[in-house]
Amino acid sequence: MSYNGWTNRATWNVALWIDNTEELYRQRVAASIKTAKDARRFVRRLWPDGYTPDGDYFGRANWQELADAWQEE
């Protein structure tokens, strides 16, 4: 099941917050994320409690999909 073009809601929500918040976007670009592990580590540093600012749990995010999308930019 996909959600708004992403693997699932968790993946979409992480991408939504990071790609649509200028400060987070700049941090992501500076982080040079290349792997799923990089993506997960970056997001965990932003939100160590495991939830995006709107309260969505991101534990099931597809980290590889996020890393791939962010590398394509």
C-alpha positions as CSV (number, residue, x, y, z in Angstrom):
1,M,0.0,0.0,0.0
2,S,1.4,3.4,-0.9
3,Y,0.7,6.8,0.4
4,N,0.9,10.0,-1.8
5,G,3.5,8.4,-4.0
6,W,5.6,7.1,-1.1
7,T,5.9,3.6,0.3
8,N,3.8,4.4,3.3
9,R,2.5,7.3,5.4
10,A,5.6,7.4,7.7
11,T,7.9,7.8,4.7
12,W,5.7,10.5,3.2
13,N,5.5,12.4,6.5
14,V,9.2,12.5,7.0
15,A,9.8,13.7,3.5
16,L,7.0,16.2,3.8
17,W,8.5,17.8,7.0
18,I,12.1,17.8,5.8
19,D,11.5,18.9,2.2
20,N,9.0,21.6,3.1
21,T,10.7,23.3,6.1
22,E,13.5,25.5,4.8
23,E,15.8,25.0,7.8
24,L,15.4,21.2,7.8
25,Y,15.9,21.1,4.0
26,R,19.1,23.0,4.3
27,Q,20.3,20.7,7.0
28,R,19.5,17.7,4.9
29,V,21.3,19.1,1.9
30,A,24.4,19.8,4.1
31,A,24.2,16.3,5.5
32,S,24.9,14.7,2.1
33,I,22.7,11.7,2.7
34,K,23.7,8.7,0.6
35,T,22.4,5.6,2.3
36,A,19.4,4.4,4.2
37,K,21.5,4.5,7.4
38,D,22.4,8.1,6.8
39,A,18.8,9.0,6.3
40,R,17.7,7.3,9.5
41,R,20.5,8.8,11.5
42,F,19.7,12.3,10.2
43,V,16.0,12.0,11.1
44,R,16.8,10.5,14.5
45,R,19.0,13.5,15.3
46,L,16.2,15.9,14.4
47,W,13.5,14.0,16.3
48,P,15.0,11.7,18.9
49,D,11.6,10.7,20.3
50,G,10.7,8.9,17.1
51,Y,7.9,11.3,16.0
52,T,7.7,14.1,13.5
53,P,6.5,17.5,14.7
54,D,2.9,16.6,14.0
55,G,3.1,13.4,16.1
56,D,3.5,10.8,13.4
57,Y,5.7,7.9,14.4
58,F,8.4,7.4,11.7
59,G,9.7,4.0,12.8
60,R,8.3,2.3,9.7
61,A,9.7,4.9,7.2
62,N,11.4,3.5,4.1
63,W,14.9,4.9,4.7
64,Q,16.2,3.7,1.4
65,E,13.4,5.4,-0.5
66,L,14.1,8.6,1.4
67,A,17.9,8.4,0.7
68,D,17.3,7.7,-3.0
69,A,14.9,10.6,-3.3
70,W,17.2,12.9,-1.6
71,Q,20.2,11.9,-3.7
72,E,18.2,12.5,-6.9
73,E,18.0,16.2,-6.2
